[in-house]
Amino acid sequence: MIDIKRILCPTDLSPYSVNAVRYALALARAHDAELILLYCTDSLDGKEELNDWLMAHIEVSDSRCRLAIAPPDHVDDSIMMQAQTECADLIVMRSRRRPHRAALLGSTAESVCRSAPCPVLVMHSDEREFVNDDLRVELKRVLVAYDFSDYAEMALKYGLSIAQEHQAEVHLLHVLPPRSVNEPEIAWFPLKGESAYHTAARRLQRVVPAEVHLWCTVKTAVSEGQPYREILNYAEKNAIDLISVGAHGAEFGMRALFGSNVDRVLRQAPCPVLVARPLKPKMLATKLQDVCLDTVRTTSR
């Protein structure tokens, strides 16, 4: 499973940022990780302003919560630079829903998702409250969009790690290309060989490690159509609490002219979306060092 040790959460000190900060804090507690709150400003009192805002909105008694300040110009670059410097394992941030015309221009969250040195979890201001009064994420169902690519495998690993911490149900969804199967569901048993549905379903069942079934329920599904529509429809129908997708891949790549499948899921999802990305080399080296230190501590006990 993925080991999350450092979480970076950018905030603009607006009321809309409270839910994202609470979510990041809850994840940090669940994974026993350090939380770095980032405020992009040129104010000399920026850290004091951040601390005052935090104390006014959230009760934070965690000693592993740290404050950081970065330049306000090119906020997305500042966020990514801070993530690289801090060797963050996850970025948790908020994104605003915008009209379709404005959405074509992209957002800071979408920009970060495309180039971040680590996975990014994006929330929206109009989503329901996912964190309870005890600062624990009420996470019951995690959906992983899986297209059998390396990036989908990362999405699965992060989705499973978060699901394990919250004892959540895991849903795996694979989307076949439009019109790839012409027969109705009752005719999914072709005379010659398996159908595309059965092939995908069998492959989907094999990607989940056997030990996962010991601690959670795993459900697999195969559908046909536009990936982002199928993901959104499935999330809505099954009351999904978190969607995990790969940043690139055969079906979820960022190649469409008017926004990719990932962009569209980010903009329209009814719940937070985790965009899994590979860690940059510097961060991988730091992770290896952390693993070695943990091994030494365990051995010396």
C-alpha positions, 0 to 999 in steps of 0.5 A: 500500500501507499505510505502517506507521510506529508500532505500539502494543503493550499488555502486562500483564507476564504470561507470556501477553503475550510472544508478542504483544510478540514479534509486534509487535516482528517487525512493527516490524522488517519495516515499519521502524516504531517500537514503543511498548510500553504498560503500564497501572499506577499504580506510580511504578516502572512504566516500570522494571518494564516494562523489567525484564520486557522484558529478562527475556523478550525480547532487544530491541536496537532503538533504535526500541522505546519504553516508555510508561505509562498509568493502569490504570483503564479499560484499553481507554480508556487504550489508545485514548487512547495510540494517539491520542496516539502517532498509531499506525498499528496496535495489536497486543494479546493476548486470552484465550479465555473460556467462552461465557457470559463471552464475551458480556460482551466483552473489552478487545481486543474493546472496543478493536477497536470504537472504536480510532483505527487497525487492531487486530491481536489474538492469543490465548495458546493459538495456536502460536508465529508468530515464529521465533528471528530475530524474524520472523513466519512468515507464509505465507498471509493471508486477507482477508474481503471483502464489497465494502464500504469497510471490506473495502477497508481490510482488503484494503490492510492484508492486502496490505501485511503480505503483501508484507513477508513474501512471503505468499500472499493469499486473498480470501473472499466469503461469500454470504448463507445460501440465496442459491443453491439449485443445486448447484455443478455447476449454477452456469451458469443459463440466464438470466444469471450465478449469484450465485457467478459474479458475486461471483467476477468482482467478487472477482478485480477488486478486487486491483491488477494489480501484486500478482500480480507479487509474490505468489499470489492465491487467491479463493473464494466460499462461502455461509452465516454469515460468521464460520463460513465465515471460520473454516472456511476459515482452518482448512482452508487453514492461514491465518496471519493473518485481515484483516477490516473493522470494519464492513460489509454482512456483517461489521458489529457488529450481531448481538445476541450478538456480531458476526461480527468478535467471533466470529472474534476469539474463535475464530480459529486465528491472529491477526486484524487488524481494519481501521479507518479512521484518526482525523482527527488521525492522518490529518493526521500521516500526511500530514505524514510523507508530505510529509517523506519526499518532501522527504528523497527529493527532496533526496538 
